[in-house]
């Protein structure tokens, strides 16, 4: 399903890294079914993949290990100084929106049960 939004093999590989990698195609399908535009969906999926790679960098390899504290850390500590893929030149609204979508997705799958809200 990810191929509906991205075609470059390198991009597809990077999008599937980290603990969310095994779910990114399913998330892409969910986003498509919810009627998001291709532009908005790509932003959400890039944000999800960015967070997944960040978790991998922090040593988190299993999706069950993801917590709201880690999501908040990503939003408040990582994004303001991020230069993961390119210089920090945007407001990262895709990442912020993606975190809400990820939490909703993981709760629907029964993987995340925490109720504490993510910083936005």
Backbone torsions as a table, in degrees:
resi	resn	phi	psi	omega
1	UNK	NA	-30.4	-179.9
2	UNK	-60.7	-29.0	179.8
3	UNK	-65.9	-15.0	175.6
4	UNK	-68.0	-27.5	-175.9
5	UNK	-107.6	-26.6	-176.5
6	UNK	-135.9	147.5	-178.5
7	UNK	-123.7	-22.9	-177.6
8	UNK	-68.4	125.4	-179.3
9	UNK	-56.0	-38.1	179.2
10	UNK	-64.0	-43.2	178.3
11	UNK	-63.2	-45.1	179.2
12	UNK	-60.5	-40.4	178.1
13	UNK	-62.5	-49.1	-178.3
14	UNK	-64.7	-34.7	-180.0
15	UNK	-66.6	-24.1	-175.8
16	UNK	-99.5	10.3	177.8
17	UNK	-81.8	155.7	173.8
18	UNK	85.8	-179.3	-174.5
19	UNK	-66.1	-24.7	177.6
20	UNK	-86.9	-7.1	-175.9
21	UNK	-54.5	-39.4	-178.5
22	UNK	-71.2	-15.4	-178.3
23	UNK	-107.4	-4.5	-171.8
24	UNK	-64.5	-35.0	177.9
25	UNK	-68.5	-39.9	177.3
26	UNK	-65.3	-41.1	176.7
27	UNK	-62.9	-40.9	177.6
28	UNK	-60.8	-41.0	177.8
29	UNK	-64.7	-41.4	178.2
30	UNK	-62.5	-44.6	179.6
31	UNK	-62.8	-41.7	179.0
32	UNK	-63.3	-43.6	-179.6
33	UNK	-66.4	-25.1	179.3
34	UNK	-81.9	-3.4	172.3
35	UNK	85.8	18.1	176.6
36	UNK	-65.7	147.3	174.0
37	UNK	-66.1	160.3	179.4
38	UNK	-60.6	-39.4	179.1
39	UNK	-61.9	-49.2	-179.5
40	UNK	-66.0	-41.0	179.8
41	UNK	-62.1	-41.9	179.1
42	UNK	-62.3	-39.8	177.1
43	UNK	-63.2	-44.5	178.7
44	UNK	-62.6	-44.1	-178.5
45	UNK	-68.9	-38.0	175.1
46	UNK	-62.7	-41.0	178.2
47	UNK	-63.3	-43.0	178.4
48	UNK	-62.9	-42.8	179.7
49	UNK	-67.4	-38.1	177.5
50	UNK	-60.4	-48.0	178.4
51	UNK	-61.8	-41.8	-179.7
52	UNK	-62.0	-42.6	177.9
53	UNK	-67.0	-36.8	176.9
54	UNK	-62.3	-42.4	178.2
55	UNK	-62.2	-42.3	178.0
56	UNK	-60.5	-43.4	178.3
57	UNK	-61.5	-33.5	178.8
58	UNK	-82.5	0.2	177.6
59	UNK	91.9	10.4	178.7
60	UNK	-93.6	115.8	-178.1
61	UNK	-111.7	-15.5	-176.5
62	UNK	-111.9	131.4	-176.5
63	UNK	-61.0	-28.6	179.2
64	UNK	-67.3	-16.2	-179.9
65	UNK	-85.1	-8.1	-178.3
66	UNK	-73.4	130.1	-179.8
67	UNK	-123.7	166.0	176.6
68	UNK	-64.6	-33.1	177.4
69	UNK	-61.2	-38.8	178.0
70	UNK	-68.7	-37.5	176.8
71	UNK	-64.3	-44.9	177.8
72	UNK	-62.6	-38.6	177.5
73	UNK	-62.2	-43.4	178.4
74	UNK	-59.7	-46.2	-176.7
75	UNK	-71.3	-40.8	-173.4
76	UNK	-93.6	-31.1	-175.5
77	UNK	-106.3	-37.4	-176.6
78	UNK	-83.6	-51.1	-174.6
79	UNK	-57.8	-41.4	-178.7
80	UNK	-60.4	-24.1	-178.1
81	UNK	-119.3	11.4	-174.2
82	UNK	-64.3	134.9	167.9
83	UNK	-142.5	37.2	-176.6
84	UNK	-55.9	-53.0	-174.6
85	UNK	-111.8	-32.3	179.7
86	UNK	-153.9	163.4	-179.5
87	UNK	-55.0	146.9	-178.7
88	UNK	-66.7	96.2	-175.7
89	UNK	-130.5	11.8	179.7
90	UNK	-136.8	176.2	-176.6
91	UNK	-92.2	0.7	175.7
92	UNK	58.5	35.5	178.6
93	UNK	-63.8	-30.9	176.9
94	UNK	-62.8	-40.9	179.1
95	UNK	-67.7	-43.5	-179.8
96	UNK	-62.8	-44.9	177.9
97	UNK	-67.0	-36.1	180.0
98	UNK	-64.3	-34.7	-180.0
99	UNK	-62.7	-40.8	177.4
100	UNK	-63.9	-42.4	179.9
101	UNK	-66.6	-39.3	179.5
102	UNK	-64.2	-46.4	-179.7
103	UNK	-60.2	-46.3	178.8
104	UNK	-59.6	-46.2	-179.2
105	UNK	-61.7	-47.3	-178.4
106	UNK	-67.7	-34.5	176.6
107	UNK	-68.1	-41.3	178.1
108	UNK	-61.4	-34.4	179.4
109	UNK	-82.1	-5.6	-179.7
110	UNK	77.7	16.6	-178.2
111	UNK	-87.7	-40.9	-178.6
112	UNK	-111.1	128.0	-177.4
113	UNK	-117.5	-4.7	-178.5
114	UNK	-65.6	145.9	-178.8
115	UNK	-105.6	-11.1	-178.5
116	UNK	-62.4	132.7	-176.1
117	UNK	-77.8	147.7	176.6
118	UNK	-79.0	148.1	174.8
119	UNK	-64.9	141.5	177.7
120	UNK	-136.8	NA	NA
